């Protein structure tokens, strides 16, 4: 063979997952409102395209940043020369401030504890290289982002052992699920090196509760393992409960004074989701572990963020008036678009898991399956892709243990395309005449409206209480 085993082995990459296959079908026949109105609408891509106008408005009034000027002088030559892999100090400083701002300034981040990477994919893989040997394992709650099968495993040789969560409690993490996963790894003779979470969750669109995070912290202290917290959707939290980063709880419990857990918690972040800039390839690792930071910094030379990108984004993030307005407006737009999707699905009797973050919804289509099996799920998924013309991600691609759940993205499509997608779903579902748990479509919608009004009234009462304090 002329190529290595790694180059010729496709199975471990995950490219044959339905998650990626759906993308391939979309690329063959992409929807366009004029040129291809019957094409496939891409709803399997978690991109944030809702607030480009805010960034474009800033660019139009800050020509120095886009022209690579500083105080009227050209920065081209300085930026064109090689920068070392530690990154531009000005950029890392404003990144640390932006991360704190997103978290309500409840925690502080040190710029020197940041390692820049070419997106969160690179950050997660680098952490696996630093924390585990080939054949060792990380525990990951299900359902999880399908790309982790590639990002965490493919080149590193690290194994993923799922922490199975179920719809019975809204897919929440439990102590028993953590312990069961750990014991399963033991049976497989896999040494567990850590737990990786996404908070907010991809694909659920939910934030982890303080109770869940405390389970995880206590578990990791007891087992002497690492925690990797992927927080790339932290700036998308648009509804209560408020977002809690694991770093906030560690500080609140003053655990760094009594344990070494602070050195075993590592944050992954990027600007791909919160600022909607996946093409800029800006990710980072945040850690208090000096040895890890040293190793990760050396590894980052294989995927640096360009000096031009760092300079440009440092100017944007340094404008605090801009960042405050962007965060507030972006969250509002995400919430509005999410409600459009949830309302449209409910009109045809499809419920979604209640969520407060992310760029997607976790839709329950179990009642549309021919039978309660993953074969039935794949059959339904193929009909939705090829007949309905929507690319959505089946739960099995996210390792969900229950067939019939689907991730549907809403922030990468226009309102017009979203309306078209809802019309297509309606035309597909209504002839089937299947309700949820014995309720017809009208009853489901009525129940949802009552619940929404009650939730609104509850939140209003909370606001009034806060005003009284």
Secondary structure, DSSP 8 states (H G I E B T S, - for coil): --S-HHHH--GGGTTTSHHHHHHHHHHHSB-BTTTBTTSBEE-S-----SSHHHHHHHHHT-HHHHTTEETTEE-HHHHHS---TT--HHHHHHHHHHHHHHTTTSS---GGGEEEESHHHHHHHHHHHHH--TT-EEEEESS--TTHHHHTTTTT--EEEEE---GGGTS---HHHHHHHHHHHHHTT--EEEEEEESS-TTT-----HHHHHHHHHHHHHHT-EEEEE-TTGGG--SSS----HHHHHHHTTGGGT-SGGGGEEEEEESTTTS--GGG--EEEEES-HHHHHHHHHHGGGS---HHHHHHHHHHHH-HHHHHHHHHHHHHHHHHHHHHHHHHHHTTT-EE---SSSSEEEEE-GGGSSSSSHHHHHHHHHHIIIII-EE-EEGGGGT-SSTTEEEEE-TTS-HHHHHHHHHHHHHHHGGG---BTTB-HHHHHHHHHHHHHHHHHHHHHHHHHHHH-
